[in-house]
Amino acid sequence: MLTTIIYRSHLCDDVPVKALESMVAAANLKNGHADVTGILLFNGTHFFQLLEGPEETVKPIYRAICQDRRHYNIVELLCDYGPSRRFGKVGMELFDLREHDRTEVLQLILNKGTSRYQLTYNDRALQFFRTFVESVEKENYFEIPPADSWAFITTERDHILDASVIRCEAQCGFAFQPIIDPLAQEVVSLEALVRAPSGGSPAVFFDSLNGDDLYLADLHSKKTAFALAVALGIGDLTLSINLLPMTLVNVPDAVNILLQAIADNGLIPEQIIVEFTESEAISQFDAFTQAVRTLKGSGISVAIDHFGAGFAGLQLLAQFQPDRIKINRDLIQDVHKSGPRQAIIQAIIKCCSSLEIAVSAVGVEKAEEWMWLESAGITEFQGHLFAAPCHYGIPAITWPEKKTEL
């Protein structure tokens, strides 16, 4: 199978540009033995390379490239498959953009093509070349520092409720996880995550429930969440809770039940954020939308959780204008290395910015993920990098501190 990989990267400051010749010569030999074509563009700072050939040789070569310490911020823009090569000659060829006119470079690349029609009309690879050569979207080339540029320091201890405070009769438990602004070192909100009383996952709590019982349990569990949050001393902090979308539709008077539980625990509606996950299909969209309007009309904020992973994200975004969206972990994972994920997240940020909808990133586990997302404009984060959910408690937060150069 013919495989094509396109990536971009930054040349390290301590690597002399004159070393390019030997780098290309070595790659030319390696690619030739592997039946791989390499077209490399360089503009003095950034590399842009296309690799194409058999999958069993292209992917190992790309993995080796990703381990090369002479460049960094390696972002995979495309991994695709096709019936024939775009470029016929195996090996490696360098085009130094500093030595050619933009139009001239594109024509030189076209002249190397095996199929002039394929390269001229609607070929994605050529469009990537054109974007790079014409210096389009360079604002997206975030130069994030290495992960070890930051130290992550925990200065507190977990705050866990005494066993006597926890209601023994409760049919569910909760773990709490903070949503934070890492650079400001501020806690933005707490999220109450439903658990089985023993600490098991939400699936353990919900799996034995069906039909209306599931939605009733979902709604009434929030009474426990509110009580635990107050016992933990939430104060004026906002609290996020999760509801299945159909809970608002299938449980009669669900909004008023929720409002009463908020009042019973001495909280106010403006302090509560209701997060709807996309994991459940919404079968009565009009009824759901009306319930959301009632929630918002009472002062409760609304968020879409795991945005980008479910059934109706864009429809929810257009239909009832949430106050916040939380980008799904599947999009966050290794975003610093993935061009498609970066493009999707940037589109989400741009859309939400136009609509004045706050954006937070969920499931952040790596320093590089956080740094790229900060560079893209996100300031609120939730994930194990900073604090894991704490059963019946509020976890200590690990704050990033920029290391000073000696």
C-alpha positions as CSV (number, residue, x, y, z in Angstrom):
1,M,0.0,0.0,0.0
2,L,1.3,3.4,-1.0
3,T,1.5,5.7,2.1
4,T,2.0,9.5,2.1
5,I,3.1,11.4,5.3
6,I,3.5,15.1,5.4
7,Y,4.9,16.9,8.5
8,R,6.4,20.2,9.5
9,S,9.0,21.0,12.2
10,H,11.4,23.7,13.5
11,L,15.2,23.5,13.1
12,C,16.9,23.6,16.5
13,D,18.8,26.8,17.1
14,D,22.1,25.0,17.8
15,V,22.1,23.1,14.5
16,P,24.0,25.0,11.7
17,V,22.1,25.4,8.5
18,K,25.1,24.2,6.6
19,A,24.5,20.8,8.2
20,L,21.5,20.4,5.9
21,E,23.6,19.1,3.0
22,S,24.9,16.1,5.0
23,M,21.4,15.5,6.5
24,V,19.8,15.4,3.1
25,A,22.6,13.2,1.7
26,A,22.2,10.6,4.5
27,A,18.4,10.7,4.1
28,N,18.8,10.2,0.3
29,L,20.7,7.0,0.8
30,K,18.3,5.7,3.5
31,N,15.2,6.5,1.5
32,G,16.7,5.0,-1.6
33,H,17.2,1.7,0.2
34,A,13.7,1.8,1.6
35,D,12.0,2.7,-1.8
36,V,10.8,6.0,-0.2
37,T,10.5,9.4,-1.9
38,G,11.3,12.5,0.2
39,I,10.6,16.1,-0.9
40,L,12.0,18.5,1.8
41,L,11.3,22.2,1.9
42,F,13.2,24.6,4.2
43,N,12.6,28.3,4.7
44,G,15.4,29.1,7.1
45,T,13.4,28.1,10.2
46,H,10.8,25.5,9.4
47,F,11.1,22.1,7.6
48,F,8.2,20.8,5.6
49,Q,8.5,17.3,4.2
50,L,6.6,14.8,2.2
51,L,7.4,11.1,2.4
52,E,5.8,8.5,0.2
53,G,6.4,4.8,-0.4
54,P,5.4,1.4,1.0
55,E,3.7,1.7,4.4
56,E,6.1,-0.8,5.9
57,T,9.1,1.4,5.2
58,V,7.6,5.0,5.3
59,K,6.3,4.7,8.9
60,P,9.5,3.5,10.4
61,I,11.4,6.3,8.6
62,Y,8.9,8.8,10.0
63,R,9.2,7.4,13.5
64,A,13.0,7.8,13.3
65,I,12.5,11.4,12.0
66,C,10.4,12.2,15.1
67,Q,13.2,11.0,17.4
68,D,15.8,13.3,15.6
69,R,17.0,15.9,18.1
70,R,18.0,18.3,15.3
71,H,14.5,19.6,15.0
72,Y,11.5,19.9,17.3
73,N,7.7,20.8,17.3
74,I,7.2,18.0,14.8
75,V,3.6,18.1,13.6
76,E,2.0,15.5,11.4
77,L,-0.2,17.2,8.8
78,L,-1.3,14.3,6.7
79,C,-1.1,10.5,6.7
80,D,-2.9,9.2,3.6
81,Y,-3.0,6.4,1.1
82,G,-3.2,6.2,-2.6
83,P,-2.8,4.1,-5.7
84,S,0.4,5.7,-7.2
85,R,3.3,7.9,-6.3
86,R,3.1,11.7,-6.8
87,F,6.8,11.8,-7.2
88,G,8.7,9.1,-9.1
89,K,12.2,9.4,-7.9
90,V,13.1,7.7,-4.6
91,G,15.5,9.3,-2.3
92,M,15.5,12.8,-0.9
93,E,15.4,16.2,-2.6
94,L,15.8,19.5,-0.8
95,F,14.2,22.8,-2.0
96,D,15.6,25.8,-0.1
97,L,13.0,28.5,-0.2
98,R,15.6,31.2,0.5
99,E,17.1,30.6,-2.9
100,H,14.0,30.6,-5.1
101,D,11.0,32.7,-5.9
102,R,7.7,31.2,-4.5
103,T,6.2,30.6,-7.9
104,E,9.5,29.1,-9.1
105,V,9.6,26.6,-6.2
106,L,6.1,25.4,-6.8
107,Q,6.8,24.9,-10.4
108,L,10.0,23.0,-9.6
109,I,8.0,20.7,-7.4
110,L,5.4,20.2,-10.1
111,N,8.1,19.3,-12.5
112,K,9.1,16.5,-10.3
113,G,5.6,15.0,-10.4
114,T,4.9,11.6,-11.9
115,S,1.3,12.7,-12.8
116,R,1.0,16.4,-13.8
117,Y,-2.8,16.1,-13.7
118,Q,-2.8,14.7,-10.2
119,L,-0.5,17.4,-8.9
120,T,-2.2,20.2,-10.6
121,Y,-5.9,19.5,-9.8
122,N,-7.2,19.2,-6.3
123,D,-4.3,17.2,-4.8
124,R,-4.2,17.7,-1.1
125,A,-0.4,17.2,-0.9
126,L,0.1,20.0,-3.4
127,Q,-2.2,22.3,-1.4
128,F,0.0,21.7,1.7
129,F,3.0,22.6,-0.4
130,R,1.4,25.7,-1.6
131,T,0.3,26.8,1.9
132,F,3.9,26.3,3.2
133,V,5.6,28.0,0.3
134,E,3.3,31.0,0.4
135,S,3.8,31.4,4.1
136,V,0.1,31.0,4.9
137,E,-1.0,30.2,8.5
138,K,2.4,30.7,10.0
139,E,0.7,32.0,13.1
140,N,-0.3,28.4,13.7
141,Y,3.4,27.3,14.0
142,F,3.5,27.6,17.8
143,E,7.1,27.1,19.0
144,I,6.3,25.4,22.3
145,P,9.4,24.8,24.5
146,P,10.4,21.3,25.7
147,A,8.3,19.7,28.4
148,D,11.2,20.0,30.9
149,S,11.1,23.8,30.6
150,W,8.5,23.7,33.3
151,A,8.5,22.3,36.8
152,F,5.2,21.0,38.2
153,I,5.0,21.7,41.9
154,T,2.4,20.5,44.4
155,T,2.2,22.8,47.5
156,E,-0.9,21.5,49.1
157,R,-2.5,18.3,50.3
158,D,-5.7,16.6,49.3
159,H,-8.7,17.8,51.3
160,I,-10.8,14.6,51.9
161,L,-14.0,14.5,53.9
162,D,-14.1,12.6,57.1
163,A,-16.0,9.3,56.8
164,S,-18.6,10.5,59.3
165,V,-19.6,13.4,57.0
166,I,-20.4,11.1,54.1
167,R,-24.0,9.9,54.1
168,C,-24.0,6.2,54.5
169,E,-27.4,5.9,52.8
170,A,-26.2,7.5,49.6
171,Q,-26.5,5.3,46.6
172,C,-23.7,7.0,44.8
173,G,-20.4,8.8,45.5
174,F,-18.6,11.7,43.9
175,A,-15.1,12.6,43.0
176,F,-14.1,16.2,42.6
177,Q,-11.7,17.6,40.1
178,P,-10.7,21.3,39.7
179,I,-10.8,23.3,36.5
180,I,-7.9,25.7,36.7
181,D,-6.1,28.6,35.0
182,P,-2.5,27.3,35.3
183,L,-0.6,30.5,34.5
184,A,-2.8,32.6,36.8
185,Q,-2.7,29.7,39.4
186,E,-6.4,30.1,40.0
187,V,-9.1,27.5,40.5
188,V,-11.9,28.4,38.0
189,S,-14.4,25.8,39.1
190,L,-14.9,22.3,40.6
191,E,-16.5,19.4,38.8
192,A,-18.4,16.8,40.7
193,L,-18.0,13.4,38.9
194,V,-20.4,10.7,39.8
195,R,-18.9,7.4,41.2
196,A,-20.2,4.3,42.8
197,P,-20.1,4.6,46.6
198,S,-17.0,2.4,46.6
199,G,-15.3,4.7,44.1
200,G,-16.0,2.7,41.0
201,S,-16.5,4.5,37.6
202,P,-19.8,6.1,36.4
203,A,-20.4,2.9,34.4
204,V,-20.4,0.9,37.7
205,F,-23.1,3.3,39.1
206,F,-25.3,3.4,35.9
207,D,-24.9,-0.1,34.5
208,S,-27.5,-1.7,36.8
209,L,-30.1,1.0,35.9
210,N,-32.4,1.1,32.9
211,G,-35.1,3.3,31.5
212,D,-36.6,5.9,33.8
213,D,-34.7,4.5,36.8
214,L,-31.4,5.6,35.1
215,Y,-32.6,9.2,34.5
216,L,-34.1,9.5,38.0
217,A,-30.8,8.3,39.5
218,D,-28.9,10.7,37.4
219,L,-31.0,13.6,38.6
220,H,-31.3,12.7,42.2
221,S,-27.5,12.0,42.5
222,K,-27.0,15.7,42.2
223,K,-28.4,16.2,45.7
224,T,-25.5,14.2,47.0
225,A,-23.1,16.2,44.8
226,F,-24.3,19.5,46.3
227,A,-24.2,18.2,49.9
228,L,-20.6,16.9,49.5
229,A,-19.5,20.2,47.8
230,V,-20.9,22.2,50.7
231,A,-19.3,19.9,53.2
232,L,-15.9,20.4,51.4
233,G,-16.3,24.1,51.9
234,I,-16.9,25.1,48.3
235,G,-17.7,28.7,49.3
236,D,-18.3,31.0,46.4
237,L,-16.6,28.6,43.9
238,T,-18.7,27.5,40.9
239,L,-19.6,23.8,40.7
240,S,-20.0,21.8,37.5
241,I,-22.3,18.7,37.5
242,N,-23.1,16.3,34.6
243,L,-26.5,15.4,33.4
244,L,-27.6,13.0,30.6
245,P,-29.4,15.2,28.1
246,M,-32.5,13.0,28.2
247,T,-32.8,13.3,32.0
248,L,-34.3,16.8,31.5
249,V,-36.8,15.3,29.0
250,N,-37.7,12.1,30.7
251,V,-38.0,13.2,34.3
252,P,-41.1,15.3,35.0
253,D,-40.3,18.7,36.5
254,A,-36.6,17.9,36.4
255,V,-35.5,21.6,36.4
256,N,-37.5,22.4,39.5
257,I,-36.2,19.3,41.3
258,L,-32.6,20.5,40.5
259,L,-33.3,24.0,41.7
260,Q,-34.8,22.8,45.0
261,A,-31.7,20.6,45.6
262,I,-29.5,23.7,45.0
263,A,-31.5,25.8,47.5
264,D,-31.7,23.0,50.1
265,N,-27.9,23.0,50.3
266,G,-27.5,26.7,50.6
267,L,-26.2,27.2,47.1
268,I,-27.5,29.6,44.4
269,P,-28.3,28.7,40.7
270,E,-25.7,31.1,39.4
271,Q,-23.1,29.0,41.2
272,I,-24.0,25.9,39.2
273,I,-22.9,24.8,35.7
274,V,-24.8,21.9,34.2
275,E,-22.7,19.9,31.7
276,F,-24.3,17.8,29.0
277,T,-22.3,15.1,27.4
278,E,-22.6,14.2,23.8
279,S,-22.5,10.5,24.5
280,E,-26.3,10.1,24.4
281,A,-28.4,10.7,21.4
282,I,-31.2,13.3,22.0
283,S,-34.5,12.0,20.6
284,Q,-36.7,14.9,21.6
285,F,-34.6,17.9,20.7
286,D,-37.3,20.5,21.0
287,A,-38.2,19.4,24.5
288,F,-34.6,19.3,25.5
289,T,-34.0,22.8,24.1
290,Q,-36.9,24.1,26.1
291,A,-35.6,22.5,29.3
292,V,-32.2,24.1,28.7
293,R,-33.9,27.5,28.3
294,T,-35.6,27.0,31.6
295,L,-32.3,26.1,33.2
296,K,-30.6,29.2,31.8
297,G,-33.6,31.4,32.7
298,S,-33.2,30.3,36.4
299,G,-29.6,31.4,36.4
300,I,-27.8,28.1,35.9
301,S,-25.0,28.1,33.3
302,V,-24.8,25.3,30.7
303,A,-21.8,23.6,29.1
304,I,-21.3,20.9,26.5
305,D,-18.9,18.3,27.9
306,H,-16.7,16.1,25.7
307,F,-17.3,18.4,22.7
308,G,-16.4,16.7,19.4
309,A,-16.9,13.1,20.6
310,G,-20.7,12.6,20.4
311,F,-23.9,12.8,18.5
312,A,-24.9,16.4,18.3
313,G,-22.1,18.8,19.2
314,L,-22.6,21.3,16.4
315,Q,-26.4,21.0,16.7
316,L,-26.2,21.7,20.4
317,L,-23.8,24.6,19.8
318,A,-26.2,26.2,17.3
319,Q,-29.5,25.4,19.1
320,F,-29.1,26.7,22.6
321,Q,-25.8,28.6,22.8
322,P,-24.0,27.1,25.8
323,D,-22.0,29.3,28.1
324,R,-19.0,27.0,27.8
325,I,-17.7,24.0,25.9
326,K,-15.1,21.4,27.1
327,I,-13.0,20.0,24.3
328,N,-12.9,16.2,24.4
329,R,-9.8,14.2,25.4
330,D,-9.7,12.4,22.0
331,L,-9.0,15.8,20.4
332,I,-6.6,16.9,23.1
333,Q,-4.4,13.8,23.1
334,D,-1.0,14.6,21.5
335,V,-2.4,17.7,19.9
336,H,1.1,19.2,19.8
337,K,2.0,16.5,17.2
338,S,-1.2,16.4,15.1
339,G,-2.0,18.9,12.4
340,P,-5.6,17.6,12.0
341,R,-6.3,18.0,15.8
342,Q,-4.7,21.4,15.8
343,A,-6.9,22.6,12.9
344,I,-10.1,21.3,14.5
345,I,-9.3,22.9,17.9
346,Q,-8.4,26.2,16.3
347,A,-11.7,26.1,14.4
348,I,-13.6,25.4,17.7
349,I,-11.7,28.3,19.4
350,K,-12.5,30.7,16.5
351,C,-16.2,29.7,16.4
352,C,-16.6,30.0,20.2
353,S,-14.7,33.3,20.3
354,S,-17.2,34.7,17.7
355,L,-20.1,33.5,19.9
356,E,-18.5,34.6,23.2
357,I,-18.5,31.0,24.5
358,A,-15.8,30.0,27.0
359,V,-13.6,27.1,26.0
360,S,-11.7,24.7,28.3
361,A,-9.6,21.6,27.6
362,V,-10.4,18.3,29.4
363,G,-8.1,15.4,30.0
364,V,-4.8,17.2,29.7
365,E,-2.1,14.7,30.7
366,K,1.1,16.0,29.0
367,A,3.0,19.3,29.5
368,E,3.3,19.6,25.7
369,E,-0.5,19.3,25.2
370,W,-1.0,22.1,27.8
371,M,1.6,24.4,26.2
372,W,0.2,24.0,22.7
373,L,-3.3,24.7,23.9
374,E,-2.2,27.7,25.9
375,S,-0.5,29.0,22.8
376,A,-3.7,28.5,20.8
377,G,-5.6,30.7,23.3
378,I,-7.1,28.3,25.8
379,T,-6.6,29.3,29.5
380,E,-8.8,26.9,31.4
381,F,-7.7,23.2,31.9
382,Q,-8.7,20.0,33.6
383,G,-6.7,16.9,33.7
384,H,-4.3,14.6,35.5
385,L,-1.4,16.9,34.6
386,F,-2.7,19.3,37.2
387,A,-5.0,17.2,39.5
388,A,-6.7,13.8,39.3
389,P,-10.3,13.4,40.5
390,C,-10.3,12.8,44.3
391,H,-13.0,10.5,45.7
392,Y,-15.0,12.4,48.4
393,G,-12.5,15.2,48.3
394,I,-10.7,18.0,46.6
395,P,-7.3,17.1,45.2
396,A,-4.1,19.1,45.7
397,I,-3.2,20.9,42.5
398,T,0.2,20.7,40.7
399,W,1.0,24.1,39.4
400,P,3.4,24.8,36.5
401,E,6.5,26.9,37.3
402,K,8.7,28.2,34.5
403,K,12.3,27.0,35.1
404,T,14.9,29.8,35.1
405,E,18.0,29.4,33.0
406,L,21.2,29.5,34.9
